């Protein structure tokens, strides 16, 4: 899974929230962050089957790691508003 890809949670208390992929674990789980509840420094581990992979990337034209948590949260909000309409 490419870093920077946007996913939507399908299960758990964060259901329907958008996240950006910041990495993977050795056992195949995704490390995801939204810049709000789950910062890039302490990402959430999420099973691949518990997320919906969207066709957008949060870091188009830039590196995900160049974005701070605030900018990541804002970008995900922009993507959410585009998807909702």
C-alpha positions in Angstrom: 0.0 0.0 0.0 1.6 3.3 -1.0 2.3 5.9 1.7 -0.1 8.9 1.3 -3.0 6.8 0.0 -6.4 7.8 1.5 -8.5 5.2 3.2 -11.9 5.2 4.9 -12.4 3.1 8.1 -15.1 0.5 7.8 -15.0 -0.8 11.4 -14.5 0.5 15.0 -15.2 3.7 16.8 -13.5 5.6 13.9 -15.9 4.2 11.3 -16.4 6.4 8.2 -13.4 8.6 9.1 -10.7 9.3 6.5 -7.1 8.5 7.2 -3.8 8.6 5.3 -1.5 5.6 5.1 1.8 6.4 6.8 3.3 2.9 6.6 2.7 -0.8 7.2 3.7 -3.3 10.0 5.5 -6.6 9.5 2.3 -8.5 10.0 0.5 -6.7 7.2 -1.5 -4.1 9.1 -1.7 -0.5 7.9 -0.4 2.4 10.0 -2.9 5.2 9.5 -3.1 8.8 10.7 -5.6 11.7 10.4 -3.6 14.5 12.0 -6.3 14.8 14.7 -7.0 11.8 16.8 -4.1 9.8 15.4 -1.0 11.8 14.7 1.7 10.8 12.2 4.1 10.2 15.1 1.7 7.7 16.7 -0.4 6.2 13.9 -3.2 3.7 14.4 -2.7 0.1 13.4 -5.6 -1.1 11.2 -6.3 -4.4 9.5 -6.4 -4.0 5.7 -9.8 -5.7 5.6 -11.2 -3.0 7.9 -10.5 -0.1 5.5 -11.9 1.0 2.1 -9.1 2.2 -0.2 -10.0 5.4 -2.0 -8.6 6.5 -5.4 -7.0 9.6 -4.1 -3.7 10.5 -2.4 -3.2 13.1 0.3 0.3 13.9 -0.8 -0.1 14.7 -4.5 2.9 16.7 -5.6 4.5 16.6 -2.2 5.8 14.1 0.4 3.4 13.0 3.1 6.2 13.5 5.6 6.5 17.2 4.6 3.0 17.7 5.9 2.4 18.4 9.5 -0.5 17.0 11.4 -2.5 20.2 11.0 -2.0 20.2 7.2 -2.8 16.5 7.0 -6.1 17.1 8.9 -6.9 20.0 6.6 -6.2 18.0 3.4 -8.3 15.1 4.6 -11.1 17.5 5.3 -10.9 18.9 1.8 -11.0 15.4 0.3 -14.0 14.5 2.6 -15.9 17.5 1.3 -15.1 16.6 -2.4 -16.3 13.0 -1.8 -19.5 14.1 0.0 -20.6 16.3 -3.0 
